Amino acid sequence: MNQLNAVIVGCGAIGPVHAAAIRQSEASEIFGACDIVKERAETLAGKEDCRVYTDFKQVLSDPAVHSLHICTPHHLHAEMAIQAAEAGKHIVLEKPVAMNVAEARKVADAVKASGVACCAILQNRLNPSIEKAKQLIAEGTLGRMLGIKGFMTWRRTADYYRSDSWRGKWATEGGGLLINQAVHMLDLLYYLGGEIEAVQGNIDTRVLQDIIEVEDTAEATLYYKDGKAGMFYATNGHSENSPFFIEMHMEKGLLRYMDNQLMLVSGGDVQWLESDVFSANQQPAVGKSYWGQGHARLIDQFYRKLAYGDGSYVPLQETAYSMGLLDAIYASSRRRCRQTVELF
């Protein structure tokens, strides 16, 4: 198969990040940019030298389009993904894949029925340090994991929320910090720590009370199926955007992910194992350093899988735990009790 023709649907903040990743892949080509705000579509299309669409239905009906990158506001993700699947278009779906587990289940059903491929944007899994930690945990040389904790301290300003009318509202964003930013941390706490049965957590708005109606801070205890507990804290109210901090307490030491690097702390010694910092001879970084820079790798692997059969990407079903954790933490905060994690 030749390069796959991809269309960016939603040309706001994250659309150009996807465009840069597509451009770096030999297996894909930016065929078009779609946005109901014509100026946004024209700006991205002008930069990428591709077609302009202002109607999603035109994209769905165009036989030259092979795949869609859904980068629209959250409340549009599920319905657009379902329509794309029914039209036979492959999908790259930004987080969250839906507003809740019930919506995600409908997307999964549509994708399965259509036979198209759907890549979920959980790009932090492809950070070299995370890959190394996953490998060491799987090998078992450090023994069992006894506990895990994850902290995310980012900054989102009033201007950020005012930049798009859908941000900061339950009806259109589906939540705040948890569903938009911390979903990546929740995914890693599952990906590295294992299956989670239940959570007990709380959400609050502590810094942006006069700006948003959703949460800017959240914390939770995660109850894993193997009996260990995990600790989670995240906020958008910090003074800067800091890289993730994750610490895995293993029987034979601490695996610590901080400052985009992985270290092993054991017996008073510190051993540096891996770094996410890209060397000078690599492709330019796509995204922001505190996100992790896995967008380009993930999107390239998706298209290599479709074009040549030799890539490996994050399929839609892998979002089941992060979506389940989102629903459970929100429910736990409302009900003030432990909540079972429901999957789709």
C-alpha positions as CSV (number, residue, x, y, z in Angstrom):
1,M,0.0,0.0,0.0
2,N,1.1,3.5,-0.7
3,Q,1.0,6.3,1.9
4,L,-2.3,6.6,3.6
5,N,-4.1,9.9,3.1
6,A,-4.9,11.5,6.5
7,V,-7.3,14.4,7.3
8,I,-7.0,16.4,10.5
9,V,-10.5,17.0,11.9
10,G,-10.2,19.9,14.4
11,C,-7.4,22.4,13.7
12,G,-7.2,24.0,17.1
13,A,-4.4,23.4,19.7
14,I,-3.7,19.7,19.2
15,G,-4.4,19.4,15.4
16,P,-1.0,20.9,14.4
17,V,0.8,18.4,16.7
18,H,-0.9,15.6,14.8
19,A,0.0,17.2,11.5
20,A,3.7,17.4,12.5
21,A,3.6,13.7,13.4
22,I,2.0,12.6,10.2
23,R,4.5,14.6,8.2
24,Q,7.4,12.7,9.9
25,S,5.9,9.3,9.0
26,E,6.9,7.7,5.7
27,A,3.6,5.7,5.7
28,S,1.2,8.7,5.8
29,E,0.5,12.0,4.1
30,I,-1.5,15.0,5.2
31,F,-4.3,15.1,2.7
32,G,-6.6,17.6,4.3
33,A,-7.5,19.9,7.2
34,C,-11.1,20.1,8.4
35,D,-12.6,22.7,10.8
36,I,-16.0,24.5,11.0
37,V,-13.9,27.6,11.5
38,K,-12.7,28.1,8.0
39,E,-9.7,30.3,9.0
40,R,-8.3,27.5,11.2
41,A,-8.5,24.9,8.5
42,E,-7.0,27.3,6.0
43,T,-4.1,28.2,8.3
44,L,-3.2,24.5,8.8
45,A,-3.8,23.6,5.2
46,G,-1.6,26.5,4.1
47,K,1.2,25.3,6.2
48,E,0.9,21.6,5.2
49,D,-0.1,22.3,1.5
50,C,-3.2,20.2,1.7
51,R,-7.0,20.4,1.0
52,V,-9.4,22.5,3.1
53,Y,-12.7,21.0,4.4
54,T,-15.3,22.8,6.5
55,D,-17.9,20.0,6.5
56,F,-17.2,16.7,8.3
57,K,-19.6,15.0,6.0
58,Q,-17.5,15.9,3.0
59,V,-14.5,14.2,4.6
60,L,-16.5,11.1,5.3
61,S,-17.7,10.8,1.7
62,D,-14.4,11.5,0.1
63,P,-13.0,8.1,-1.2
64,A,-9.5,9.5,-1.3
65,V,-9.4,9.9,2.4
66,H,-8.1,6.8,4.3
67,S,-8.0,8.0,7.9
68,L,-9.2,10.7,10.2
69,H,-7.5,12.3,13.1
70,I,-10.2,13.4,15.5
71,C,-8.9,16.4,17.4
72,T,-12.2,18.2,18.1
73,P,-13.7,19.2,21.5
74,H,-14.4,16.3,23.8
75,H,-18.2,16.1,23.4
76,L,-17.7,15.5,19.6
77,H,-15.2,12.6,19.9
78,A,-17.6,9.7,20.3
79,E,-20.1,10.6,17.6
80,M,-17.4,11.6,15.1
81,A,-15.5,8.3,15.7
82,I,-18.7,6.3,15.2
83,Q,-19.5,8.1,11.9
84,A,-15.9,7.6,10.8
85,A,-16.0,3.9,11.5
86,E,-19.3,3.5,9.7
87,A,-17.8,5.3,6.7
88,G,-14.9,2.9,6.6
89,K,-12.2,5.4,7.6
90,H,-9.4,4.4,10.0
91,I,-9.3,6.6,13.1
92,V,-6.7,8.3,15.2
93,L,-8.7,9.4,18.3
94,E,-7.5,12.0,20.7
95,K,-8.1,11.7,24.4
96,P,-10.6,11.3,25.9
97,V,-12.0,8.8,23.4
98,A,-15.4,9.6,24.8
99,M,-17.1,11.6,27.6
100,N,-17.7,8.4,29.7
101,V,-17.6,4.6,29.6
102,A,-21.1,4.3,28.1
103,E,-20.1,6.5,25.1
104,A,-16.7,4.6,24.8
105,R,-18.6,1.3,24.6
106,K,-20.6,2.6,21.6
107,V,-17.4,3.7,19.9
108,A,-15.8,0.3,20.5
109,D,-18.9,-1.5,19.1
110,A,-18.8,0.7,15.9
111,V,-15.1,0.1,15.4
112,K,-15.5,-3.6,15.9
113,A,-18.4,-3.8,13.5
114,S,-16.7,-1.8,10.8
115,G,-13.3,-3.5,10.9
116,V,-11.4,-0.3,10.8
117,A,-8.3,0.4,12.9
118,C,-8.6,2.9,15.7
119,C,-5.5,4.3,17.4
120,A,-5.9,5.9,20.9
121,I,-3.6,8.8,21.7
122,L,-1.9,7.5,24.9
123,Q,1.5,8.6,23.6
124,N,3.3,8.6,27.0
125,R,3.5,4.8,26.8
126,L,6.1,5.3,24.1
127,N,8.4,7.5,26.2
128,P,11.7,5.5,26.3
129,S,11.7,5.6,30.1
130,I,8.2,4.2,30.4
131,E,9.1,1.5,27.9
132,K,12.1,0.6,30.0
133,A,10.1,0.5,33.2
134,K,7.5,-1.7,31.6
135,Q,10.2,-4.1,30.4
136,L,11.8,-4.3,33.9
137,I,8.5,-4.9,35.6
138,A,7.6,-7.7,33.1
139,E,11.0,-9.4,33.4
140,G,10.5,-9.7,37.2
141,T,14.2,-9.2,38.1
142,L,13.2,-6.5,40.6
143,G,10.5,-8.7,42.2
144,R,6.9,-7.8,42.7
145,M,5.5,-4.3,42.7
146,L,4.5,-3.5,46.3
147,G,3.1,0.0,45.6
148,I,2.9,2.8,43.1
149,K,2.3,6.6,43.2
150,G,1.9,9.2,40.5
151,F,2.0,13.0,40.7
152,M,1.2,15.5,38.0
153,T,1.5,19.3,38.7
154,W,0.7,21.4,35.6
155,R,-0.5,24.9,35.0
156,R,-3.6,26.0,33.1
157,T,-4.5,29.7,33.1
158,A,-7.7,31.7,32.7
159,D,-6.5,32.5,29.2
160,Y,-6.2,28.8,28.3
161,Y,-9.8,28.1,29.3
162,R,-11.1,31.3,27.6
163,S,-9.4,30.4,24.4
164,D,-12.2,28.0,23.4
165,S,-15.7,28.2,24.7
166,W,-16.0,24.4,25.2
167,R,-13.2,24.3,27.8
168,G,-14.0,24.2,31.5
169,K,-17.6,23.0,31.1
170,W,-19.2,19.7,32.1
171,A,-21.4,19.6,29.1
172,T,-18.6,20.0,26.5
173,E,-15.4,19.0,28.2
174,G,-16.9,16.2,30.4
175,G,-14.8,17.4,33.4
176,G,-11.6,19.3,33.8
177,L,-8.1,18.3,34.9
178,L,-9.0,14.5,35.1
179,I,-10.5,14.0,31.7
180,N,-8.2,16.4,29.8
181,Q,-4.7,16.3,31.3
182,A,-4.5,13.7,34.1
183,V,-6.0,10.9,31.9
184,H,-2.4,10.2,30.7
185,M,-1.2,9.7,34.3
186,L,-4.1,7.4,35.1
187,D,-3.3,5.4,32.0
188,L,0.3,5.0,33.1
189,L,-0.7,3.9,36.6
190,Y,-2.7,1.1,35.0
191,Y,-0.1,0.4,32.3
192,L,2.7,0.0,34.8
193,G,0.9,-1.1,37.9
194,G,-1.7,-3.6,36.5
195,E,-5.4,-4.0,36.7
196,I,-7.4,-1.8,39.1
197,E,-10.5,-3.0,40.9
198,A,-11.7,0.2,42.6
199,V,-10.9,3.7,43.6
200,Q,-11.7,6.2,46.3
201,G,-11.1,9.8,45.3
202,N,-12.0,13.4,45.4
203,I,-12.1,16.3,42.9
204,D,-12.1,20.0,43.7
205,T,-11.6,23.5,42.2
206,R,-9.0,25.3,44.2
207,V,-7.3,27.8,41.9
208,L,-9.7,28.5,39.0
209,Q,-13.0,28.8,40.9
210,D,-14.0,32.0,39.1
211,I,-13.0,30.6,35.6
212,I,-14.3,27.1,35.3
213,E,-17.2,24.9,36.5
214,V,-15.1,21.7,36.5
215,E,-12.2,20.5,38.7
216,D,-8.6,21.7,38.6
217,T,-7.3,19.3,41.3
218,A,-7.9,15.6,42.0
219,E,-6.6,12.8,44.2
220,A,-7.4,9.2,44.6
221,T,-6.3,5.9,46.2
222,L,-6.3,3.0,43.6
223,Y,-7.0,-0.5,44.7
224,Y,-5.3,-3.0,42.5
225,K,-6.5,-6.5,41.8
226,D,-3.2,-8.0,43.2
227,G,-3.8,-6.3,46.6
228,K,-1.5,-3.3,46.4
229,A,-2.6,0.3,46.6
230,G,-1.7,3.2,44.4
231,M,-1.6,6.9,45.2
232,F,-2.6,9.6,42.7
233,Y,-2.5,13.3,42.8
234,A,-2.9,15.9,40.0
235,T,-3.5,19.6,39.7
236,N,-3.7,22.3,37.0
237,G,-3.0,24.9,39.7
238,H,0.8,24.8,39.9
239,S,3.0,27.7,38.9
240,E,4.6,25.7,36.0
241,N,4.2,22.6,33.9
242,S,6.4,19.9,35.5
243,P,7.2,16.4,34.1
244,F,5.3,13.4,35.5
245,F,6.6,11.9,38.7
246,I,5.9,8.1,39.1
247,E,7.5,5.9,41.7
248,M,7.2,2.1,41.6
249,H,8.1,0.4,44.9
250,M,9.5,-3.0,43.9
251,E,10.7,-5.7,46.2
252,K,14.3,-5.0,45.1
253,G,14.3,-1.2,44.9
254,L,12.5,1.8,43.7
255,L,11.9,2.6,40.0
256,R,11.6,6.3,39.9
257,Y,10.4,8.3,36.8
258,M,11.1,12.0,37.2
259,D,12.4,14.8,35.0
260,N,11.7,12.6,31.9
261,Q,14.2,10.0,33.1
262,L,14.1,6.6,34.8
263,M,16.3,5.7,37.7
264,L,16.7,2.7,40.1
265,V,17.2,3.4,43.7
266,S,18.5,0.4,45.7
267,G,20.5,0.1,48.9
268,G,21.4,3.8,48.8
269,D,22.7,3.6,45.3
270,V,21.1,5.4,42.3
271,Q,21.4,4.0,38.8
272,W,20.2,6.0,35.8
273,L,18.5,3.6,33.4
274,E,16.9,5.6,30.6
275,S,16.1,9.1,29.4
276,D,13.3,10.6,27.2
277,V,15.6,13.4,26.0
278,F,15.9,13.2,22.2
279,S,19.4,13.4,20.7
280,A,20.4,16.1,18.2
281,N,20.3,13.7,15.2
282,Q,16.7,12.6,15.8
283,Q,13.6,14.2,14.2
284,P,12.4,17.4,15.9
285,A,10.3,16.8,19.0
286,V,6.5,16.8,18.4
287,G,4.5,18.2,21.4
288,K,5.7,19.5,24.7
289,S,8.5,18.0,26.8
290,Y,6.4,17.7,29.9
291,W,3.8,15.6,27.9
292,G,6.4,13.2,26.7
293,Q,7.1,13.3,23.0
294,G,5.5,10.1,21.9
295,H,3.0,11.5,19.4
296,A,5.3,11.1,16.4
297,R,6.3,7.5,17.3
298,L,2.7,6.4,18.1
299,I,1.3,7.9,14.9
300,D,4.1,6.5,12.8
301,Q,3.6,3.0,14.2
302,F,-0.1,3.2,13.5
303,Y,0.5,4.0,9.9
304,R,3.3,1.5,9.5
305,K,0.9,-1.2,10.8
306,L,-1.7,-0.2,8.2
307,A,0.7,0.3,5.3
308,Y,3.3,-2.4,5.9
309,G,2.0,-4.6,8.8
310,D,5.1,-4.0,10.9
311,G,4.0,-1.4,13.4
312,S,2.4,-1.6,16.9
313,Y,0.0,1.1,18.2
314,V,-2.3,1.6,21.1
315,P,-5.8,0.2,20.1
316,L,-9.0,1.7,21.3
317,Q,-9.6,-1.2,23.8
318,E,-6.5,-0.1,25.7
319,T,-8.4,3.0,26.9
320,A,-10.8,0.9,28.9
321,Y,-9.1,1.3,32.3
322,S,-8.3,5.1,31.9
323,M,-12.0,5.7,31.0
324,G,-13.1,3.5,33.8
325,L,-10.9,5.3,36.3
326,L,-12.2,8.7,35.1
327,D,-15.8,7.6,35.7
328,A,-15.0,5.9,39.0
329,I,-13.1,8.9,40.5
330,Y,-15.9,11.4,39.5
331,A,-18.5,9.0,41.0
332,S,-16.5,8.4,44.1
333,S,-16.1,12.2,44.7
334,R,-19.9,12.7,44.3
335,R,-20.8,9.7,46.5
336,R,-18.0,10.0,49.0
337,C,-17.2,6.3,48.9
338,R,-15.1,3.6,47.2
339,Q,-16.2,3.0,43.6
340,T,-15.7,-0.1,41.4
341,V,-14.0,0.5,38.1
342,E,-16.3,-0.3,35.2
343,L,-14.8,-1.2,31.9
344,F,-16.2,-1.2,28.3
